[in-house]
Amino acid sequence: MMYGWGAGAGYGMSIWMLISWIIMAVVIIFALYGLIAIIRKSETGRFTNKSLEPIEYLKERLAKGEISHEEYQKIKEELLK
């Protein structure tokens, strides 16, 4: 018995169920991709406040006046070796 839905209703319902499962799978895949991207970014320090790179730290010290330009050049040469 078809319970009043007609002969083709069973197939139509299963197609929509298949489409909804595909959509749910796509949403889950994008959510996982986003989560993995967030985890990777946090590991690389984009979201964390890690210490500055040595050259950036050196530039900051020069800007604050903690070291002279000559000291800056000397330390920079040592860091780039």
PDB file of N, CA, C and O in Angstrom, chain B, residues numbered from 101:
ATOM      1  N   MET B 101       0.832  -1.184   0.000  1.00  0.00           N
ATOM      2  CA  MET B 101       0.000   0.000   0.000  1.00  0.00           C
ATOM      3  C   MET B 101       0.878   1.249   0.000  1.00  0.00           C
ATOM      4  O   MET B 101       1.982   1.261   0.545  1.00  0.00           O
ATOM      5  N   MET B 102       0.359   2.281  -0.619  1.00  0.00           N
ATOM      6  CA  MET B 102       1.104   3.519  -0.727  1.00  0.00           C
ATOM      7  C   MET B 102       0.568   4.599   0.209  1.00  0.00           C
ATOM      8  O   MET B 102       1.142   5.686   0.276  1.00  0.00           O
ATOM      9  N   TYR B 103      -0.473   4.338   0.901  1.00  0.00           N
ATOM     10  CA  TYR B 103      -1.069   5.272   1.853  1.00  0.00           C
ATOM     11  C   TYR B 103      -1.429   6.612   1.216  1.00  0.00           C
ATOM     12  O   TYR B 103      -1.308   7.658   1.854  1.00  0.00           O
ATOM     13  N   GLY B 104      -1.862   6.580  -0.021  1.00  0.00           N
ATOM     14  CA  GLY B 104      -2.361   7.779  -0.668  1.00  0.00           C
ATOM     15  C   GLY B 104      -1.296   8.675  -1.273  1.00  0.00           C
ATOM     16  O   GLY B 104      -1.617   9.764  -1.749  1.00  0.00           O
ATOM     17  N   TRP B 105      -0.057   8.260  -1.269  1.00  0.00           N
ATOM     18  CA  TRP B 105       1.011   9.108  -1.806  1.00  0.00           C
ATOM     19  C   TRP B 105       1.241   8.884  -3.293  1.00  0.00           C
ATOM     20  O   TRP B 105       1.941   9.679  -3.921  1.00  0.00           O
ATOM     21  N   GLY B 106       0.700   7.874  -3.857  1.00  0.00           N
ATOM     22  CA  GLY B 106       0.893   7.589  -5.274  1.00  0.00           C
ATOM     23  C   GLY B 106       2.060   6.645  -5.475  1.00  0.00           C
ATOM     24  O   GLY B 106       2.826   6.379  -4.548  1.00  0.00           O
ATOM     25  N   ALA B 107       2.188   6.146  -6.678  1.00  0.00           N
ATOM     26  CA  ALA B 107       3.182   5.117  -6.961  1.00  0.00           C
ATOM     27  C   ALA B 107       4.604   5.666  -6.948  1.00  0.00           C
ATOM     28  O   ALA B 107       5.520   4.945  -6.554  1.00  0.00           O
ATOM     29  N   GLY B 108       4.822   6.892  -7.356  1.00  0.00           N
ATOM     30  CA  GLY B 108       6.187   7.435  -7.461  1.00  0.00           C
ATOM     31  C   GLY B 108       6.679   8.141  -6.215  1.00  0.00           C
ATOM     32  O   GLY B 108       7.817   8.611  -6.184  1.00  0.00           O
ATOM     33  N   ALA B 109       5.852   8.225  -5.190  1.00  0.00           N
ATOM     34  CA  ALA B 109       6.236   9.003  -4.011  1.00  0.00           C
ATOM     35  C   ALA B 109       7.398   8.371  -3.257  1.00  0.00           C
ATOM     36  O   ALA B 109       8.205   9.089  -2.667  1.00  0.00           O
ATOM     37  N   GLY B 110       7.501   7.081  -3.263  1.00  0.00           N
ATOM     38  CA  GLY B 110       8.589   6.414  -2.553  1.00  0.00           C
ATOM     39  C   GLY B 110       9.943   6.775  -3.124  1.00  0.00           C
ATOM     40  O   GLY B 110      10.905   6.987  -2.386  1.00  0.00           O
ATOM     41  N   TYR B 111      10.010   6.843  -4.437  1.00  0.00           N
ATOM     42  CA  TYR B 111      11.282   7.206  -5.072  1.00  0.00           C
ATOM     43  C   TYR B 111      11.610   8.678  -4.874  1.00  0.00           C
ATOM     44  O   TYR B 111      12.766   9.032  -4.644  1.00  0.00           O
ATOM     45  N   GLY B 112      10.622   9.516  -4.959  1.00  0.00           N
ATOM     46  CA  GLY B 112      10.846  10.948  -4.771  1.00  0.00           C
ATOM     47  C   GLY B 112      11.335  11.269  -3.379  1.00  0.00           C
ATOM     48  O   GLY B 112      12.201  12.125  -3.202  1.00  0.00           O
ATOM     49  N   MET B 113      10.788  10.594  -2.397  1.00  0.00           N
ATOM     50  CA  MET B 113      11.189  10.819  -1.022  1.00  0.00           C
ATOM     51  C   MET B 113      12.633  10.375  -0.814  1.00  0.00           C
ATOM     52  O   MET B 113      13.384  11.051  -0.111  1.00  0.00           O
ATOM     53  N   SER B 114      13.033   9.269  -1.404  1.00  0.00           N
ATOM     54  CA  SER B 114      14.395   8.793  -1.201  1.00  0.00           C
ATOM     55  C   SER B 114      15.411   9.699  -1.890  1.00  0.00           C
ATOM     56  O   SER B 114      16.533   9.836  -1.403  1.00  0.00           O
ATOM     57  N   ILE B 115      15.049  10.317  -3.003  1.00  0.00           N
ATOM     58  CA  ILE B 115      15.961  11.256  -3.668  1.00  0.00           C
ATOM     59  C   ILE B 115      16.192  12.477  -2.782  1.00  0.00           C
ATOM     60  O   ILE B 115      17.328  12.933  -2.649  1.00  0.00           O
ATOM     61  N   TRP B 116      15.131  13.012  -2.174  1.00  0.00           N
ATOM     62  CA  TRP B 116      15.293  14.165  -1.294  1.00  0.00           C
ATOM     63  C   TRP B 116      16.082  13.810  -0.047  1.00  0.00           C
ATOM     64  O   TRP B 116      16.836  14.634   0.470  1.00  0.00           O
ATOM     65  N   MET B 117      15.914  12.594   0.434  1.00  0.00           N
ATOM     66  CA  MET B 117      16.708  12.167   1.587  1.00  0.00           C
ATOM     67  C   MET B 117      18.183  12.077   1.202  1.00  0.00           C
ATOM     68  O   MET B 117      19.052  12.471   1.980  1.00  0.00           O
ATOM     69  N   LEU B 118      18.469  11.562   0.008  1.00  0.00           N
ATOM     70  CA  LEU B 118      19.841  11.482  -0.473  1.00  0.00           C
ATOM     71  C   LEU B 118      20.445  12.875  -0.613  1.00  0.00           C
ATOM     72  O   LEU B 118      21.586  13.101  -0.210  1.00  0.00           O
ATOM     73  N   ILE B 119      19.697  13.794  -1.173  1.00  0.00           N
ATOM     74  CA  ILE B 119      20.179  15.174  -1.327  1.00  0.00           C
ATOM     75  C   ILE B 119      20.448  15.806   0.031  1.00  0.00           C
ATOM     76  O   ILE B 119      21.450  16.500   0.205  1.00  0.00           O
ATOM     77  N   SER B 120      19.565  15.573   0.990  1.00  0.00           N
ATOM     78  CA  SER B 120      19.779  16.160   2.320  1.00  0.00           C
ATOM     79  C   SER B 120      21.019  15.558   2.994  1.00  0.00           C
ATOM     80  O   SER B 120      21.742  16.270   3.692  1.00  0.00           O
ATOM     81  N   TRP B 121      21.274  14.255   2.795  1.00  0.00           N
ATOM     82  CA  TRP B 121      22.483  13.639   3.360  1.00  0.00           C
ATOM     83  C   TRP B 121      23.739  14.210   2.714  1.00  0.00           C
ATOM     84  O   TRP B 121      24.747  14.424   3.388  1.00  0.00           O
ATOM     85  N   ILE B 122      23.678  14.454   1.421  1.00  0.00           N
ATOM     86  CA  ILE B 122      24.832  15.047   0.725  1.00  0.00           C
ATOM     87  C   ILE B 122      25.095  16.450   1.247  1.00  0.00           C
ATOM     88  O   ILE B 122      26.244  16.815   1.495  1.00  0.00           O
ATOM     89  N   ILE B 123      24.046  17.236   1.416  1.00  0.00           N
ATOM     90  CA  ILE B 123      24.206  18.590   1.943  1.00  0.00           C
ATOM     91  C   ILE B 123      24.785  18.555   3.352  1.00  0.00           C
ATOM     92  O   ILE B 123      25.674  19.341   3.679  1.00  0.00           O
ATOM     93  N   MET B 124      24.288  17.651   4.181  1.00  0.00           N
ATOM     94  CA  MET B 124      24.820  17.533   5.547  1.00  0.00           C
ATOM     95  C   MET B 124      26.288  17.136   5.519  1.00  0.00           C
ATOM     96  O   MET B 124      27.078  17.649   6.312  1.00  0.00           O
ATOM     97  N   ALA B 125      26.668  16.228   4.619  1.00  0.00           N
ATOM     98  CA  ALA B 125      28.061  15.797   4.516  1.00  0.00           C
ATOM     99  C   ALA B 125      28.956  16.969   4.107  1.00  0.00           C
ATOM    100  O   ALA B 125      30.051  17.134   4.643  1.00  0.00           O
ATOM    101  N   VAL B 126      28.488  17.779   3.159  1.00  0.00           N
ATOM    102  CA  VAL B 126      29.259  18.939   2.715  1.00  0.00           C
ATOM    103  C   VAL B 126      29.433  19.937   3.861  1.00  0.00           C
ATOM    104  O   VAL B 126      30.523  20.476   4.051  1.00  0.00           O
ATOM    105  N   VAL B 127      28.383  20.180   4.613  1.00  0.00           N
ATOM    106  CA  VAL B 127      28.459  21.098   5.751  1.00  0.00           C
ATOM    107  C   VAL B 127      29.447  20.581   6.788  1.00  0.00           C
ATOM    108  O   VAL B 127      30.242  21.357   7.318  1.00  0.00           O
ATOM    109  N   ILE B 128      29.412  19.293   7.086  1.00  0.00           N
ATOM    110  CA  ILE B 128      30.332  18.704   8.066  1.00  0.00           C
ATOM    111  C   ILE B 128      31.770  18.803   7.568  1.00  0.00           C
ATOM    112  O   ILE B 128      32.671  19.113   8.348  1.00  0.00           O
ATOM    113  N   ILE B 129      31.998  18.545   6.283  1.00  0.00           N
ATOM    114  CA  ILE B 129      33.351  18.641   5.726  1.00  0.00           C
ATOM    115  C   ILE B 129      33.884  20.068   5.836  1.00  0.00           C
ATOM    116  O   ILE B 129      35.036  20.268   6.223  1.00  0.00           O
ATOM    117  N   PHE B 130      33.059  21.062   5.501  1.00  0.00           N
ATOM    118  CA  PHE B 130      33.499  22.453   5.625  1.00  0.00           C
ATOM    119  C   PHE B 130      33.757  22.835   7.084  1.00  0.00           C
ATOM    120  O   PHE B 130      34.695  23.576   7.376  1.00  0.00           O
ATOM    121  N   ALA B 131      32.945  22.340   7.978  1.00  0.00           N
ATOM    122  CA  ALA B 131      33.150  22.632   9.404  1.00  0.00           C
ATOM    123  C   ALA B 131      34.469  22.030   9.888  1.00  0.00           C
ATOM    124  O   ALA B 131      35.218  22.681  10.617  1.00  0.00           O
ATOM    125  N   LEU B 132      34.752  20.804   9.490  1.00  0.00           N
ATOM    126  CA  LEU B 132      36.016  20.179   9.871  1.00  0.00           C
ATOM    127  C   LEU B 132      37.202  20.911   9.258  1.00  0.00           C
ATOM    128  O   LEU B 132      38.226  21.102   9.915  1.00  0.00           O
ATOM    129  N   TYR B 133      37.067  21.321   8.001  1.00  0.00           N
ATOM    130  CA  TYR B 133      38.132  22.077   7.346  1.00  0.00           C
ATOM    131  C   TYR B 133      38.403  23.388   8.092  1.00  0.00           C
ATOM    132  O   TYR B 133      39.559  23.759   8.299  1.00  0.00           O
ATOM    133  N   GLY B 134      37.351  24.075   8.488  1.00  0.00           N
ATOM    134  CA  GLY B 134      37.515  25.316   9.240  1.00  0.00           C
ATOM    135  C   GLY B 134      38.172  25.080  10.587  1.00  0.00           C
ATOM    136  O   GLY B 134      39.029  25.861  11.002  1.00  0.00           O
ATOM    137  N   LEU B 135      37.787  24.025  11.270  1.00  0.00           N
ATOM    138  CA  LEU B 135      38.379  23.696  12.562  1.00  0.00           C
ATOM    139  C   LEU B 135      39.863  23.381  12.422  1.00  0.00           C
ATOM    140  O   LEU B 135      40.678  23.829  13.229  1.00  0.00           O
ATOM    141  N   ILE B 136      40.211  22.611  11.400  1.00  0.00           N
ATOM    142  CA  ILE B 136      41.618  22.286  11.170  1.00  0.00           C
ATOM    143  C   ILE B 136      42.407  23.551  10.838  1.00  0.00           C
ATOM    144  O   ILE B 136      43.538  23.713  11.295  1.00  0.00           O
ATOM    145  N   ALA B 137      41.821  24.444  10.050  1.00  0.00           N
ATOM    146  CA  ALA B 137      42.504  25.695   9.713  1.00  0.00           C
ATOM    147  C   ALA B 137      42.751  26.536  10.957  1.00  0.00           C
ATOM    148  O   ALA B 137      43.821  27.128  11.101  1.00  0.00           O
ATOM    149  N   ILE B 138      41.779  26.596  11.855  1.00  0.00           N
ATOM    150  CA  ILE B 138      41.943  27.361  13.098  1.00  0.00           C
ATOM    151  C   ILE B 138      43.045  26.759  13.961  1.00  0.00           C
ATOM    152  O   ILE B 138      43.849  27.485  14.545  1.00  0.00           O
ATOM    153  N   ILE B 139      43.080  25.437  14.038  1.00  0.00           N
ATOM    154  CA  ILE B 139      44.116  24.773  14.843  1.00  0.00           C
ATOM    155  C   ILE B 139      45.496  25.036  14.256  1.00  0.00           C
ATOM    156  O   ILE B 139      46.438  25.322  14.994  1.00  0.00           O
ATOM    157  N   ARG B 140      45.624  24.943  12.945  1.00  0.00           N
ATOM    158  CA  ARG B 140      46.922  25.191  12.310  1.00  0.00           C
ATOM    159  C   ARG B 140      47.368  26.622  12.505  1.00  0.00           C
ATOM    160  O   ARG B 140      48.550  26.863  12.749  1.00  0.00           O
ATOM    161  N   LYS B 141      46.458  27.585  12.407  1.00  0.00           N
ATOM    162  CA  LYS B 141      46.819  28.981  12.596  1.00  0.00           C
ATOM    163  C   LYS B 141      47.270  29.241  14.023  1.00  0.00           C
ATOM    164  O   LYS B 141      48.195  30.020  14.253  1.00  0.00           O
ATOM    165  N   SER B 142      46.622  28.592  14.979  1.00  0.00           N
ATOM    166  CA  SER B 142      47.024  28.803  16.367  1.00  0.00           C
ATOM    167  C   SER B 142      48.382  28.183  16.637  1.00  0.00           C
ATOM    168  O   SER B 142      49.130  28.685  17.476  1.00  0.00           O
ATOM    169  N   GLU B 143      48.721  27.092  15.936  1.00  0.00           N
ATOM    170  CA  GLU B 143      50.031  26.478  16.109  1.00  0.00           C
ATOM    171  C   GLU B 143      51.137  27.319  15.494  1.00  0.00           C
ATOM    172  O   GLU B 143      52.262  27.300  15.993  1.00  0.00           O
ATOM    173  N   THR B 144      50.855  28.052  14.434  1.00  0.00           N
ATOM    174  CA  THR B 144      51.872  28.876  13.803  1.00  0.00           C
ATOM    175  C   THR B 144      52.027  30.216  14.501  1.00  0.00           C
ATOM    176  O   THR B 144      52.924  30.987  14.161  1.00  0.00           O
ATOM    177  N   GLY B 145      51.182  30.504  15.458  1.00  0.00           N
ATOM    178  CA  GLY B 145      51.333  31.723  16.239  1.00  0.00           C
ATOM    179  C   GLY B 145      50.552  32.904  15.715  1.00  0.00           C
ATOM    180  O   GLY B 145      50.745  34.018  16.202  1.00  0.00           O
ATOM    181  N   ARG B 146      49.677  32.710  14.743  1.00  0.00           N
ATOM    182  CA  ARG B 146      48.918  33.848  14.241  1.00  0.00           C
ATOM    183  C   ARG B 146      47.915  34.360  15.259  1.00  0.00           C
ATOM    184  O   ARG B 146      47.601  35.550  15.285  1.00  0.00           O
ATOM    185  N   PHE B 147      47.410  33.461  16.101  1.00  0.00           N
ATOM    186  CA  PHE B 147      46.443  33.872  17.104  1.00  0.00           C
ATOM    187  C   PHE B 147      47.064  34.008  18.487  1.00  0.00           C
ATOM    188  O   PHE B 147      46.443  34.561  19.395  1.00  0.00           O
ATOM    189  N   THR B 148      48.270  33.515  18.652  1.00  0.00           N
ATOM    190  CA  THR B 148      48.916  33.590  19.956  1.00  0.00           C
ATOM    191  C   THR B 148      49.875  34.762  19.992  1.00  0.00           C
ATOM    192  O   THR B 148      50.309  35.253  18.950  1.00  0.00           O
ATOM    193  N   ASN B 149      50.202  35.204  21.183  1.00  0.00           N
ATOM    194  CA  ASN B 149      51.104  36.332  21.350  1.00  0.00           C
ATOM    195  C   ASN B 149      52.490  35.807  21.694  1.00  0.00           C
ATOM    196  O   ASN B 149      52.960  35.962  22.822  1.00  0.00           O
ATOM    197  N   LYS B 150      53.136  35.189  20.724  1.00  0.00           N
ATOM    198  CA  LYS B 150      54.462  34.661  20.941  1.00  0.00           C
ATOM    199  C   LYS B 150      55.484  35.787  20.848  1.00  0.00           C
ATOM    200  O   LYS B 150      55.162  36.900  20.434  1.00  0.00           O
ATOM    201  N   SER B 151      56.704  35.486  21.233  1.00  0.00           N
ATOM    202  CA  SER B 151      57.749  36.502  21.177  1.00  0.00           C
ATOM    203  C   SER B 151      58.032  36.886  19.727  1.00  0.00           C
ATOM    204  O   SER B 151      57.784  36.116  18.799  1.00  0.00           O
ATOM    205  N   LEU B 152      58.551  38.084  19.563  1.00  0.00           N
ATOM    206  CA  LEU B 152      58.841  38.589  18.231  1.00  0.00           C
ATOM    207  C   LEU B 152      60.031  37.851  17.619  1.00  0.00           C
ATOM    208  O   LEU B 152      60.850  37.263  18.324  1.00  0.00           O
ATOM    209  N   GLU B 153      60.100  37.897  16.322  1.00  0.00           N
ATOM    210  CA  GLU B 153      61.273  37.381  15.626  1.00  0.00           C
ATOM    211  C   GLU B 153      62.475  38.229  16.048  1.00  0.00           C
ATOM    212  O   GLU B 153      62.311  39.399  16.395  1.00  0.00           O
ATOM    213  N   PRO B 154      63.670  37.658  16.023  1.00  0.00           N
ATOM    214  CA  PRO B 154      64.848  38.405  16.492  1.00  0.00           C
ATOM    215  C   PRO B 154      65.064  39.744  15.796  1.00  0.00           C
ATOM    216  O   PRO B 154      65.385  40.732  16.457  1.00  0.00           O
ATOM    217  N   ILE B 155      64.895  39.797  14.473  1.00  0.00           N
ATOM    218  CA  ILE B 155      65.099  41.062  13.757  1.00  0.00           C
ATOM    219  C   ILE B 155      64.035  42.081  14.152  1.00  0.00           C
ATOM    220  O   ILE B 155      64.338  43.261  14.328  1.00  0.00           O
ATOM    221  N   GLU B 156      62.786  41.630  14.293  1.00  0.00           N
ATOM    222  CA  GLU B 156      61.717  42.532  14.709  1.00  0.00           C
ATOM    223  C   GLU B 156      61.974  43.071  16.119  1.00  0.00           C
ATOM    224  O   GLU B 156      61.755  44.251  16.394  1.00  0.00           O
ATOM    225  N   TYR B 157      62.436  42.202  16.992  1.00  0.00           N
ATOM    226  CA  TYR B 157      62.762  42.616  18.351  1.00  0.00           C
ATOM    227  C   TYR B 157      63.893  43.640  18.321  1.00  0.00           C
ATOM    228  O   TYR B 157      63.875  44.622  19.063  1.00  0.00           O
ATOM    229  N   LEU B 158      64.868  43.401  17.463  1.00  0.00           N
ATOM    230  CA  LEU B 158      65.996  44.319  17.342  1.00  0.00           C
ATOM    231  C   LEU B 158      65.524  45.679  16.836  1.00  0.00           C
ATOM    232  O   LEU B 158      65.954  46.717  17.338  1.00  0.00           O
ATOM    233  N   LYS B 159      64.637  45.671  15.841  1.00  0.00           N
ATOM    234  CA  LYS B 159      64.085  46.934  15.320  1.00  0.00           C
ATOM    235  C   LYS B 159      63.319  47.681  16.410  1.00  0.00           C
ATOM    236  O   LYS B 159      63.390  48.907  16.503  1.00  0.00           O
ATOM    237  N   GLU B 160      62.603  46.945  17.215  1.00  0.00           N
ATOM    238  CA  GLU B 160      61.835  47.560  18.307  1.00  0.00           C
ATOM    239  C   GLU B 160      62.779  48.217  19.314  1.00  0.00           C
ATOM    240  O   GLU B 160      62.523  49.327  19.780  1.00  0.00           O
ATOM    241  N   ARG B 161      63.862  47.532  19.645  1.00  0.00           N
ATOM    242  CA  ARG B 161      64.846  48.096  20.586  1.00  0.00           C
ATOM    243  C   ARG B 161      65.477  49.363  20.024  1.00  0.00           C
ATOM    244  O   ARG B 161      65.706  50.322  20.762  1.00  0.00           O
ATOM    245  N   LEU B 162      65.762  49.376  18.708  1.00  0.00           N
ATOM    246  CA  LEU B 162      66.323  50.571  18.076  1.00  0.00           C
ATOM    247  C   LEU B 162      65.307  51.708  18.124  1.00  0.00           C
ATOM    248  O   LEU B 162      65.665  52.848  18.420  1.00  0.00           O
ATOM    249  N   ALA B 163      64.057  51.408  17.840  1.00  0.00           N
ATOM    250  CA  ALA B 163      63.009  52.438  17.847  1.00  0.00           C
ATOM    251  C   ALA B 163      62.798  53.025  19.233  1.00  0.00           C
ATOM    252  O   ALA B 163      62.491  54.210  19.367  1.00  0.00           O
ATOM    253  N   LYS B 164      62.961  52.203  20.269  1.00  0.00           N
ATOM    254  CA  LYS B 164      62.798  52.687  21.642  1.00  0.00           C
ATOM    255  C   LYS B 164      64.018  53.459  22.134  1.00  0.00           C
ATOM    256  O   LYS B 164      63.975  54.119  23.172  1.00  0.00           O
ATOM    257  N   GLY B 165      65.096  53.365  21.378  1.00  0.00           N
ATOM    258  CA  GLY B 165      66.311  54.060  21.784  1.00  0.00           C
ATOM    259  C   GLY B 165      67.164  53.265  22.758  1.00  0.00           C
ATOM    260  O   GLY B 165      68.070  53.820  23.381  1.00  0.00           O
ATOM    261  N   GLU B 166      66.890  51.985  22.899  1.00  0.00           N
ATOM    262  CA  GLU B 166      67.660  51.145  23.818  1.00  0.00           C
ATOM    263  C   GLU B 166      69.045  50.832  23.272  1.00  0.00           C
ATOM    264  O   GLU B 166      69.973  50.597  24.046  1.00  0.00           O
ATOM    265  N   ILE B 167      69.200  50.824  21.945  1.00  0.00           N
ATOM    266  CA  ILE B 167      70.500  50.575  21.329  1.00  0.00           C
ATOM    267  C   ILE B 167      70.754  51.634  20.264  1.00  0.00           C
ATOM    268  O   ILE B 167      69.817  52.246  19.752  1.00  0.00           O
ATOM    269  N   SER B 168      72.021  51.846  19.935  1.00  0.00           N
ATOM    270  CA  SER B 168      72.367  52.814  18.902  1.00  0.00           C
ATOM    271  C   SER B 168      72.281  52.152  17.528  1.00  0.00           C
ATOM    272  O   SER B 168      72.111  50.939  17.406  1.00  0.00           O
ATOM    273  N   HIS B 169      72.404  52.991  16.504  1.00  0.00           N
ATOM    274  CA  HIS B 169      72.330  52.469  15.139  1.00  0.00           C
ATOM    275  C   HIS B 169      73.513  51.541  14.855  1.00  0.00           C
ATOM    276  O   HIS B 169      73.362  50.538  14.158  1.00  0.00           O
ATOM    277  N   GLU B 170      74.675  51.870  15.384  1.00  0.00           N
ATOM    278  CA  GLU B 170      75.849  51.017  15.183  1.00  0.00           C
ATOM    279  C   GLU B 170      75.652  49.656  15.846  1.00  0.00           C
ATOM    280  O   GLU B 170      75.983  48.621  15.268  1.00  0.00           O
ATOM    281  N   GLU B 171      75.113  49.668  17.056  1.00  0.00           N
ATOM    282  CA  GLU B 171      74.831  48.401  17.739  1.00  0.00           C
ATOM    283  C   GLU B 171      73.802  47.589  16.956  1.00  0.00           C
ATOM    284  O   GLU B 171      73.907  46.368  16.842  1.00  0.00           O
ATOM    285  N   TYR B 172      72.813  48.288  16.424  1.00  0.00           N
ATOM    286  CA  TYR B 172      71.782  47.632  15.625  1.00  0.00           C
ATOM    287  C   TYR B 172      72.404  46.917  14.434  1.00  0.00           C
ATOM    288  O   TYR B 172      72.113  45.747  14.186  1.00  0.00           O
ATOM    289  N   GLN B 173      73.260  47.620  13.697  1.00  0.00           N
ATOM    290  CA  GLN B 173      73.896  47.022  12.514  1.00  0.00           C
ATOM    291  C   GLN B 173      74.767  45.824  12.894  1.00  0.00           C
ATOM    292  O   GLN B 173      74.763  44.805  12.203  1.00  0.00           O
ATOM    293  N   LYS B 174      75.509  45.948  13.986  1.00  0.00           N
ATOM    294  CA  LYS B 174      76.393  44.871  14.410  1.00  0.00           C
ATOM    295  C   LYS B 174      75.592  43.624  14.794  1.00  0.00           C
ATOM    296  O   LYS B 174      75.918  42.515  14.371  1.00  0.00           O
ATOM    297  N   ILE B 175      74.550  43.815  15.593  1.00  0.00           N
ATOM    298  CA  ILE B 175      73.724  42.672  16.029  1.00  0.00           C
ATOM    299  C   ILE B 175      72.975  42.070  14.844  1.00  0.00           C
ATOM    300  O   ILE B 175      72.830  40.851  14.752  1.00  0.00           O
ATOM    301  N   LYS B 176      72.503  42.917  13.946  1.00  0.00           N
ATOM    302  CA  LYS B 176      71.780  42.424  12.766  1.00  0.00           C
ATOM    303  C   LYS B 176      72.689  41.533  11.917  1.00  0.00           C
ATOM    304  O   LYS B 176      72.272  40.474  11.449  1.00  0.00           O
ATOM    305  N   GLU B 177      73.928  41.973  11.725  1.00  0.00           N
ATOM    306  CA  GLU B 177      74.887  41.155  10.963  1.00  0.00           C
ATOM    307  C   GLU B 177      75.108  39.802  11.633  1.00  0.00           C
ATOM    308  O   GLU B 177      75.204  38.780  10.954  1.00  0.00           O
ATOM    309  N   GLU B 178      75.189  39.794  12.940  1.00  0.00           N
ATOM    310  CA  GLU B 178      75.379  38.540  13.680  1.00  0.00           C
ATOM    311  C   GLU B 178      74.160  37.617  13.544  1.00  0.00           C
ATOM    312  O   GLU B 178      74.296  36.401  13.415  1.00  0.00           O
ATOM    313  N   LEU B 179      72.990  38.215  13.575  1.00  0.00           N
ATOM    314  CA  LEU B 179      71.770  37.407  13.468  1.00  0.00           C
ATOM    315  C   LEU B 179      71.590  36.813  12.068  1.00  0.00           C
ATOM    316  O   LEU B 179      71.049  35.717  11.926  1.00  0.00           O
ATOM    317  N   LEU B 180      72.036  37.523  11.050  1.00  0.00           N
ATOM    318  CA  LEU B 180      71.849  37.072   9.685  1.00  0.00           C
ATOM    319  C   LEU B 180      72.905  36.080   9.223  1.00  0.00           C
ATOM    320  O   LEU B 180      72.809  35.563   8.110  1.00  0.00           O
ATOM    321  N   LYS B 181      73.900  35.801  10.038  1.00  0.00           N
ATOM    322  CA  LYS B 181      74.948  34.829   9.672  1.00  0.00           C
ATOM    323  C   LYS B 181      74.400  33.422   9.679  1.00  0.00           C
ATOM    324  O   LYS B 181      75.132  32.473   9.397  1.00  0.00           O
TER     325      LYS B 181
END
